[in-house]
Amino acid sequence: MKSISSVLAIFILFACSSKKNEKSFVQKDTSFYPVSSFIQTELLNVDSMPVALFYIRTADGKSDTSIVDKKVLHQQAADIISPDISKEPLKEKYEETVFMDETINSVTLSYSTEDPDAEVRKIEVFVSPDTEKVKYVYVEKTFSRNDSSFTKKMIWTTGKYLQVNSSITPKTGSQISVQEKFTWDLMN
């Protein structure tokens, strides 16, 4: 968290000296935000709460809601944290861009790659400059398995839910879109 404080301090100083709504810079040879550790800590928090985990699946315009075991959330969260781009040899393929967006009051740590074969296409960590706490983590992945291509867009909203939007394109057939939401906060 020390690195977050340093980044936020730089942005606060930078924000005070500029009148634009968005400021950014690219960092080289830096420590990436520990997304894996953050998600694992969030999972421990969910496990410690005496709440039900609601699963809402929407496909073909129809939604279905059920209560699932928290192990299912762990399985889905594994997609966010694997593979870990903060470790070599993957780290060298990604670039970190940090920017402050005053219109949404958020510092964004963005990790992206130009490698067309990379499974993780983008990770964005949104941090509140006021509290220095993560608001949410967004992960975008593309991969192929069993003669189908997949695109997953996942958002972990701190203390509230995980939402996964998947597009599956079979080698033969039309694209299937599915939205899955795992929530332990009934207000969201």
Secondary structure, DSSP 8 states (H G I E B T S, - for coil): -HHHHHHHHHHHHHHHT--SSEEEEEESS-----HHHHHHHHHHHHHHS---EEEEEEETTEEEEEEE-HHHHHHHHHHHHSS-TTSTTTGGGEEEEEEEETTTTEEEEEEEE--TT-SEEEEEEEE-TTT--EEEEEEEEEEEETTEEEEEEEEEETTTEEEEEEEEEESSS--EEEEEEEES-TT-
